[in-house]
Amino acid sequence: MAFGLLKGKKGIIFGALNEQSIAWKVAERVHEEGGRLTLSNTPLALRMGNLESLAQQLDTIIIPADATSMQDLKNVFLQSMEFHGGKIDFLLHSIGMSPNVRKKLPYDNLDYEYLKQTLDISAISFHKMLQMARKLDAINEWGSVVALSYIAAQRTLYGYNDMADAKAMLESIARSFGYIYGRDKKIRINTVSQSPTLTTAGSGVKGMENLMDFTERMSPLGNASASECADYIISLFSDLTRKVSMQNLYHDGGFSSMGMSYKAMYVYNKSLEGCEDCDD
Ligand SMILES: NC(=O)c1ccc[n+]([C@@H]2O[C@H](COP(=O)([O-])OP(=O)(O)OC[C@H]3O[C@@H](n4cnc5c(N)ncnc54)[C@H](O)[C@@H]3O)[C@@H](O)[C@H]2O)c1
């Protein structure tokens, strides 16, 4: 159901690769809510994914960019402002990649050049984006910026590797820049900490299917899907959340407040047999 929450609003969505991507779902929901957007991803992602079909569906343009390159980012902001005929109102950073995870190097045997890339792509790119946006004065007052995070920033989860360090940094950047951009331009900056989700990046996490089963059992509302995440992000882009800033907002069905649930306990306790759906 659409409510016209983003009518007249313009923005940029970074990180849509294919239909599974969280950013893809956000782009579709922005369009449904009456907002306009431009899309950006790396030249490699444009070859690998099918972003062109989304751009056609949403009647917009794709601006190729490596989010670690200030020059590329400048180009995305300038082209987007030209396309929109003015400044933007919302910005989504939905970018993550770890060469250490890709090469299956464990956390106690990291390659430090890879670690630098992990941090640059998955966290520092967010700072670069904000710094460039501010230099170009690209975001309207009361604009909203969101980046995607994960609970591994606060708690250790097997297999998440150096992405945990990147997410901790990402969330810190949201707070530090949120102060400066909020003070000067009333622009709010938040991170959304999403449930494990089966996307291209998500599938790279070691033991992803078992992790999703665990978090589903632990979360009273169940895992949050990519579409549900998009719904939440729309609310953050809308004028209904103008005083929410510098927060890491959990969108995880309640997982982050749980210690142990009946459904998770059930897996370990044979005496609880036959009652997997009990409400205790
Ligand atoms: N899938 C999950 O379980 C999950 C959970 C919590 C948070 N997140 C976060 O959500 C965000 C989106 O991931 P997703 O799950 O939709 O997967 P995805 O693979 O669809 O998206 C990741 C995107 O990052 C882009 N990217 C990689 N390197 C880049 C670079 N140098 N410059 C620009 N873009 C680059 C990729 O091209 C891709 O589009 C990521 O920050 C991820 O860490 C994912």
The ligand as an SDF file (V2000), in Angstrom:
LIG
                    3D

 44 48  0  0  0  0  0  0  0  0999 V2000
   22.2130   -9.3360    3.5890 N   0  0  0  0  0  0  0  0  0  0  0  0
   22.3480   -9.2500    4.9140 C   0  0  0  0  0  0  0  0  0  0  0  0
   22.2480  -10.2480    5.6470 O   0  0  0  0  0  0  0  0  0  0  0  0
   22.5880   -7.9160    5.5460 C   0  0  0  0  0  0  0  0  0  0  0  0
   22.2790   -7.7270    6.9100 C   0  0  0  0  0  0  0  0  0  0  0  0
   22.5570   -6.4900    7.4990 C   0  0  0  0  0  0  0  0  0  0  0  0
   23.1320   -5.4760    6.7280 C   0  0  0  0  0  0  0  0  0  0  0  0
   23.4190   -5.6980    5.3970 N   0  0  0  0  0  0  0  0  0  0  0  0
   24.0590   -4.6180    4.6200 C   0  0  0  0  0  0  0  0  0  0  0  0
   23.1630   -4.1840    3.6290 O   0  0  0  0  0  0  0  0  0  0  0  0
   23.9360   -3.5400    2.6050 C   0  0  0  0  0  0  0  0  0  0  0  0
   23.4590   -4.0330    1.2440 C   0  0  0  0  0  0  0  0  0  0  0  0
   23.7700   -5.4000    1.0810 O   0  0  0  0  0  0  0  0  0  0  0  0
   22.7630   -6.4620    0.4600 P   0  0  0  0  0  0  0  0  0  0  0  0
   22.5640   -7.5010    1.4810 O   0  0  0  0  0  0  0  0  0  0  0  0
   21.5970   -5.8000   -0.1520 O   0  0  0  0  0  0  0  0  0  0  0  0
   23.6710   -7.1590   -0.6690 O   0  0  0  0  0  0  0  0  0  0  0  0
   24.0280   -6.7460   -2.1880 P   0  0  0  0  0  0  0  0  0  0  0  0
   25.1340   -7.6570   -2.5690 O   0  0  0  0  0  0  0  0  0  0  0  0
   22.8140   -6.7720   -3.0130 O   0  0  0  0  0  0  0  0  0  0  0  0
   24.5470   -5.2380   -2.0490 O   0  0  0  0  0  0  0  0  0  0  0  0
   25.8930   -4.8960   -1.7680 C   0  0  0  0  0  0  0  0  0  0  0  0
   26.2500   -3.8230   -2.7610 C   0  0  0  0  0  0  0  0  0  0  0  0
   27.5210   -3.2220   -2.5010 O   0  0  0  0  0  0  0  0  0  0  0  0
   28.0140   -2.8150   -3.7690 C   0  0  0  0  0  0  0  0  0  0  0  0
   29.4330   -2.4660   -3.7280 N   0  0  0  0  0  0  0  0  0  0  0  0
   30.4780   -3.2970   -3.4220 C   0  0  0  0  0  0  0  0  0  0  0  0
   31.6410   -2.6130   -3.5650 N   0  0  0  0  0  0  0  0  0  0  0  0
   31.3070   -1.3400   -3.9400 C   0  0  0  0  0  0  0  0  0  0  0  0
   32.0580   -0.1780   -4.2310 C   0  0  0  0  0  0  0  0  0  0  0  0
   33.3960   -0.1550   -4.1610 N   0  0  0  0  0  0  0  0  0  0  0  0
   31.4010    0.9510   -4.6020 N   0  0  0  0  0  0  0  0  0  0  0  0
   30.0470    0.9630   -4.6930 C   0  0  0  0  0  0  0  0  0  0  0  0
   29.2820   -0.1110   -4.4220 N   0  0  0  0  0  0  0  0  0  0  0  0
   29.9180   -1.2460   -4.0490 C   0  0  0  0  0  0  0  0  0  0  0  0
   27.7330   -4.0530   -4.6170 C   0  0  0  0  0  0  0  0  0  0  0  0
   27.8920   -3.8190   -6.0080 O   0  0  0  0  0  0  0  0  0  0  0  0
   26.3150   -4.3690   -4.2050 C   0  0  0  0  0  0  0  0  0  0  0  0
   25.3840   -3.6770   -5.0070 O   0  0  0  0  0  0  0  0  0  0  0  0
   25.3840   -3.8210    2.9250 C   0  0  0  0  0  0  0  0  0  0  0  0
   25.9390   -2.7230    3.6430 O   0  0  0  0  0  0  0  0  0  0  0  0
   25.2930   -5.0200    3.8560 C   0  0  0  0  0  0  0  0  0  0  0  0
   26.4220   -5.1670    4.6870 O   0  0  0  0  0  0  0  0  0  0  0  0
   23.1380   -6.8810    4.7980 C   0  0  0  0  0  0  0  0  0  0  0  0
  1  2  1  0
  2  3  2  0
  2  4  1  0
  4  5  1  0
  4 44  2  0
  5  6  2  0
  6  7  1  0
  7  8  2  0
  8  9  1  0
  8 44  1  0
  9 10  1  0
  9 42  1  0
 10 11  1  0
 11 12  1  0
 11 40  1  0
 12 13  1  0
 13 14  1  0
 14 15  2  0
 14 16  1  0
 14 17  1  0
 17 18  1  0
 18 19  2  0
 18 20  1  0
 18 21  1  0
 21 22  1  0
 22 23  1  0
 23 24  1  0
 23 38  1  0
 24 25  1  0
 25 26  1  0
 25 36  1  0
 26 27  1  0
 26 35  1  0
 27 28  2  0
 28 29  1  0
 29 30  1  0
 29 35  2  0
 30 31  1  0
 30 32  2  0
 32 33  1  0
 33 34  2  0
 34 35  1  0
 36 37  1  0
 36 38  1  0
 38 39  1  0
 40 41  1  0
 40 42  1  0
 42 43  1  0
M  CHG  2   8   1  16  -1
M  END
$$$$
